[in-house]
Amino acid sequence: MTASNVLLASALASVAWGIVSSMVIVSSLQKRGIRINFLLLRILVIKYVGQYRDITRKETGRTGPWYYSFASSMCLALVLATIGLALRFA
């Protein structure tokens, strides 16, 4: 297995964790009475993540942990995929 394949597989795992994080965020928003549009969830996920951040800040004074989980996993996926693709085509 080449380094590019390992990095791309790691990027996919990071995306999977981001999806898990977004589902927990959506569930948390639903429990707080916010309507979720599941048909447009892929498009509106950033909006919901921002709402989660704002609501948890108002409730506790700190941003909720799932916000950081989502943001860091998506950033990591971007970095890993970029490096993996660069190694593959270099």
C-alpha angles and dihedrals in degrees: 000000000000126000091249091055091050091050093047091048089050089050090054091050089051091051089051090054089049089054090051090049092050092050091052089049091050091049090050091051092049090054088054091054101258115142114236122207102216093184091063097032094120091055097039099043092102090053091051092048089053091049090051090052092049095045095048090048091053093046101044107009090245135082114259118255095240090064090061091042091055096042096046094045092051093047091048091049090052093050095045094046092048093051092042093052092044090054092046094053098036 
